[in-house]
Amino acid sequence: MLYRMLLICLLAALSFTGCTKRQPSQSATGSSTQSSANQGVEKVKPAPGTGNVQGRVFYNGKPAENIQVKLCETFSRFLGGCGGKIYTGQTDREGDYVITNVEPKVYEGLTVRVFDTDSYVFATSGIAGLSSTKYEVIADKTLFVSPTNLFKSDLKVLNPKAGAKVSAQNLELKWDPYPEASYYKVSIYPEDSTFTSPYINERIEGTSLRIDKPLQKGTYRWQVEAYNGANQKLSESSDDIKFTIDDAG
């Protein structure tokens, strides 16, 4: 699981893509969010001496209602997640949330729950996205946070299944079509770190990928991600689907 978390966060880097976690262990869903310098329309005035945090949550381009959002005084992606003093908000029908009466200071994380699961997403920053985004709350002001785009982890793979032993010859990866998906991205990660995979974020319009690039003998983990027409991620498959190549392609 830790390996997958690092891979997701490598995509974050300068774009502040959010990573995911499951309380209390690492998880399987994700998103993006970050603090924003742009000023929006303030929904609630902060109480004197405190600040507010305001943002929006979407899924598939539509507002996500009743989503829990937490502002965390301390945050560790690997040890305990959200900690210290925690402020909580909830999205409304428009996907908007406002966290009110926040003590002015710098907070180490902001988490967004993935619907009714025990997974949540958070923003990252810095080189390779290994640091969580920090949020500075100022007295008598509202901090506007860029929209969060949730995605799920319920995309089903068909072939090869977890634990399968296969031949590299005529190997074809297959998965179930995902509702409203316009295309998919497929990645194959070798356990042997000395081997570079020829398939990372391979864009596929259909629901299968015939392997025509060489794969060495060994064990691989593969994953599929579904995207809509606006290039928003909708879902991904489980992060622990591994198969073994018995003969080189």
C-alpha positions, -999 to +999 in steps of 0.1 A: +000+000+000+028+024+009+044+018-026+011+028-042+008+059-021+042+071-032+034+064-069+002+085-067+021+113-050+047+113-076+020+125-100+013+153-076+046+172-077+040+208-088+003+204-096-006+196-060-026+165-069-043+150-038-034+116-024-056+092-005-056+073+027-078+051+047-081+055+084-060+042+101-041+025+072-033+036+037-061+035+012-074+034-023-091+065-035-080+100-045-084+135-057-070+170-059-073+200-038-051+230-028-052+263-011-061+291-035-051+327-037-082+335-057-110+351-037-145+337-040-179+347-027-178+345+010-208+325+023-203+332+060-184+361+077-158+349+102-165+356+139-142+383+152-107+370+159-113+338+140-111+327+103-131+305+080-121+280+054-143+276+023-142+253-007-162+230-030-162+192-037-171+175-070-175+141-085-177+136-122-181+173-126-211+175-104-214+188-068-209+162-041-234+166-012-229+156+024-191+151+022-172+155+054-142+179+053-116+183+081-090+209+088-061+194+107-038+211+131-013+183+125-012+158+097+009+127+089+000+107+058+017+076+073+011+079+110-024+087+122-035+111+095-054+141+109-045+151+144-043+179+170-072+203+170-096+194+142-123+216+126-150+199+106-174+210+078-200+194+055-208+200+019-243+213+009-263+205-022-240+227-043-209+209-030-199+239-010-185+237+026-175+264+051-154+255+082-161+283+107-146+298+139-111+285+131-082+297+153-057+317+132-025+297+126-010+274+099-027+240+096-009+209+082-037+193+062-072+193+049-090+160+043-121+153+022-139+120+029-147+099-002-185+096+001-196+070+028-163+051+028-135+053+054-111+068+028-102+104+024-082+126+001-058+154+008-036+178-011+002+175-015+030+199-025+067+200-029+091+178-048+073+145-058+043+157-037+057+141-005+045+169+017+009+177+026-003+212+016-004+237+045-033+262+051-027+295+068-059+308+085-059+346+092-081+363+117-113+379+103-107+365+068-119+335+048-093+311+032-106+299-001-095+264-011-095+251-047-121+226-057-116+189-047-125+163-074-132+130-058-127+096-075-137+061-064-119+028-063-145+004-076-133-003-112-132-041-117-104-059-136-112-091-154-078-105-167-053-112-153-067-117-118-047-113-087-021-141-083-024-153-119+005-168-137+005-159-174+026-160-205+038-127-220+028-141-254-007-129-264-013-114-230-043-091-230-054-070-200-092-066-196-115-047-173-152-038-169-164-007-186-170+021-161-202+043-162-196+076-181-159+069-187-145+082-220-111+066-217-088+047-194-052+048-183-033+016-177-001+011-157+020-019-151+046-018-123+073-044-120+084-056-086+120-057-099+130-020-096+158-025-121+133-030-149+114+000-164+079-007-174+069+001-210+033+007-198+028+037-175-004+058-179-011+042-213-043+058-226-068+033-239-102+041-255-116+006-250-117-018-221-086-040-230-049-037-237-030-062-257+006-064-245+029-060-275+059-045-257+085-068-240+078-078-204+105-097-186+099-127-163+088-116-129+059-103-109+039-072-118+012-050-103-013-034-127-039-008-123-066+009-145-080+044-140-112+057-156-116+093-169-146+113-182-146+135-212-134+165-192-102+145-181-115+141-146-107+108-129-138+088-120-124+056-105-095+032-103-090-005-098-076-020-066-039-013-060-029-048-052-036-068-084-004-087-091+004-113-118+035-132-127+051-136-161+064-171-166+082-164-199+096-132-214+077-115-241 
